[in-house]
């Protein structure tokens, strides 16, 4: 492809109207040299070539919800894919749907809902399809339909040299493997082809427990989920211990693929975990269970850490309790896994931790002025992190070397480095990657 600067997409620079808004993502504000907003695959290619020739850091933005703020950059080029938000049914018989790299999951739902379809996705309507999918894609159907990547059949990718390839099981299979969990390391995915599931509705809601010891709720929930059918995905929410008048625990749940009578029988074991003060469970369209999302309240910042654990054994539950005592303003969410998520071979995708029983996510919102708050949070988290089997980078608010090592075992990481060396040898996508440049050079 020949670089042609006259075909560069619409752009904003410092001082232009709309630049300040375009420079912000949900959890970060950057000062990019330019924000480009392509409408075609060709414009994406020209923007990539422009950044490469200028030696500019390149940040690719889908929905802009990433905790690490990779959707913006200081002094670089932000490639905002929001105008590439198409959602098209390619094959109704096989339920193959093409989704633009700038679409959100709410946009996907608006197209698929009339068909009674859904794609296993995240929890929030405003989250971008691209970022969530490239990192793996946990959502409320993970036990029945797996991660978002487990339903991906192909992707069209603009590479660092401006060329576009289609990655699938048959074409560029190593790139296709890497895209499914390896993050934004290898190119700009302009659209994804998914196989949707038939999901006419979902039974969704929460069960709130009052005075029951949260440890009792946790142990009972663990036992119930080990016996639960794959139609049920659920999570336990433990509020901050420093919050007054909070419930001891809340179980969030989603049941798909069941009629009302069967759904009731699936949910019933969760109603016996303790003193229930409220149970609100309704049948609704899958898209209606996605949270709207939005910015943090002014003056606050968010800390988030997570870990995947093979077993929710007594030592892990004890570590959860210790963390909550040490970090009184933190909430903990434990999400159930297994089912189809666990039936995918660990080497089949770049997301390797298929034997995990659960994900433990800790979050705290603190005033921006609170000095030392993150260090205190991490000191409390260290006791939990000692039990981790893996890390889900999409939910990680930190990107240290040990987090990367927890996310990718050595064999997986080495394979990702080799794919990076082949498809992006000059490390053009360095602002979005989790792969160390020295490891790519070493592999060359």
DAKA-V325183 format. One record per backbone hydrogen bond with DSSP energy under -1.0 kcal/mol. NH is the residue of the N-H (numbers start at 1). CO is the residue of the C=O. E is the energy in kcal/mol with one decimal. If there is no record, write none. Layout:
# DAKA-V325183
nh->[NH	NH]
co->[CO	CO]
e->[E	E]
This chain:
# DAKA-V325183
nh->[7	8	12	16	19	22	23	24	25	26	30	33	34	35	36	37	44	45	46	47	48	49	50	51	52	53	54	56	59	61	69	72	75	77	78	79	80	81	84	88	90	91	96	97	98	99	100	101	102	103	105	106	108	109	110	111	112	113	115	116	117	118	125	127	129	132	133	134	135	136	142	145	148	149	151	152	153	154	155	156	157	158	159	162	165	167	168	176	177	178	179	181	182	183	185	188	190	191	192	193	194	195	196	197	199	202	203	204	205	206	207	208	209	210	217	218	219	220	221	222	223	224	225	226	232	233	235	236	237	238	242	243	248	249	250	251	252	253	254	255	256	263	264	265	266	267	268	270	271	277	278	280	282	284	288	289	290	291	300	301	303	305	307	308	309	313	317	318	319	320	321	322	323	324	325	326	327	330	331	332	333	334	335	336	337	340	341	348	350	350	351	354	356	357	358	359	360	361	362	363	364	366	368	370	373	376	377	378	379	380	381	382	385	386	387	388	389	390	395	396	397	404	405	406	407	408	413	414	415	416	417	418	419	420	421	422	423	424	427	440	441	442	443]
co->[4	5	35	13	16	18	19	21	28	64	23	76	76	12	78	10	40	41	42	43	44	45	46	47	48	49	50	51	77	79	66	69	31	57	34	59	36	61	81	98	96	96	91	194	88	192	86	190	84	100	127	125	104	105	106	107	108	109	112	113	112	197	291	124	103	128	129	130	131	133	139	141	137	136	148	149	193	193	167	191	165	188	163	159	157	155	171	172	173	174	175	179	178	134	183	158	156	156	99	154	97	151	95	118	116	284	255	282	253	280	251	278	249	275	213	214	215	216	217	218	219	220	221	222	229	254	252	334	250	332	328	240	209	209	237	207	235	205	233	203	231	259	260	261	262	263	264	267	268	208	208	206	204	202	285	286	287	123	297	366	364	362	360	390	358	311	313	314	315	316	317	318	319	320	321	322	323	327	363	238	361	236	359	234	357	143	338	345	177	180	180	352	353	309	309	335	307	333	305	331	303	301	299	367	370	372	373	374	375	376	377	378	381	382	384	385	308	308	392	393	304	400	401	402	403	404	409	410	411	412	413	414	415	416	417	418	419	420	424	436	437	438	439]
e->[-2.4	-1.4	-2.2	-2.8	-1.9	-2.1	-1.5	-1.1	-2.9	-2.5	-2.0	-1.7	-1.6	-2.6	-3.1	-3.1	-1.7	-2.2	-2.3	-2.1	-2.3	-2.4	-2.2	-2.3	-2.4	-2.7	-1.9	-2.3	-2.9	-2.6	-1.5	-1.3	-2.6	-3.3	-2.5	-3.5	-2.7	-2.4	-2.4	-2.8	-2.3	-1.6	-2.1	-2.8	-3.4	-3.3	-3.4	-2.7	-2.6	-1.9	-2.0	-2.6	-1.9	-2.2	-1.8	-1.1	-2.4	-2.9	-1.1	-1.7	-2.0	-2.0	-3.1	-1.1	-2.7	-1.5	-2.3	-2.6	-1.3	-1.1	-1.4	-3.5	-1.5	-2.0	-1.7	-1.1	-3.2	-1.3	-1.9	-2.4	-3.0	-3.0	-3.1	-1.9	-2.4	-3.2	-3.2	-2.3	-2.4	-2.2	-2.5	-1.8	-1.9	-2.5	-1.3	-2.6	-2.1	-1.1	-2.9	-3.0	-2.9	-2.7	-2.9	-3.2	-2.1	-3.0	-2.8	-2.8	-1.8	-1.8	-2.3	-3.5	-2.8	-2.4	-1.8	-2.7	-2.2	-2.3	-2.8	-2.7	-2.1	-2.5	-2.8	-1.6	-1.8	-2.4	-2.4	-2.5	-3.6	-3.3	-2.9	-1.6	-1.4	-1.1	-1.9	-2.7	-2.8	-2.3	-2.5	-2.5	-1.7	-2.8	-2.2	-1.6	-1.9	-2.3	-2.0	-1.8	-1.5	-2.6	-1.3	-2.5	-2.7	-2.8	-1.2	-1.7	-1.0	-2.9	-1.6	-2.6	-2.7	-2.1	-2.0	-2.8	-2.5	-1.8	-2.2	-2.3	-1.8	-2.3	-2.0	-2.3	-2.5	-2.2	-1.7	-2.0	-2.6	-1.9	-2.6	-2.3	-3.0	-2.5	-2.6	-2.8	-2.1	-3.0	-1.0	-1.8	-1.3	-1.1	-1.1	-2.0	-1.2	-2.4	-1.5	-1.9	-3.2	-3.0	-2.9	-2.4	-2.0	-2.3	-2.6	-1.9	-1.2	-2.0	-2.3	-2.7	-2.1	-1.9	-2.4	-1.7	-2.7	-1.2	-2.3	-1.7	-3.5	-1.3	-1.6	-1.2	-2.3	-2.0	-2.3	-1.6	-1.7	-2.0	-2.8	-2.6	-1.7	-2.2	-2.6	-1.8	-1.9	-2.7	-2.6	-1.7	-2.6	-2.8	-1.8	-1.3	-2.5	-2.1	-1.3]
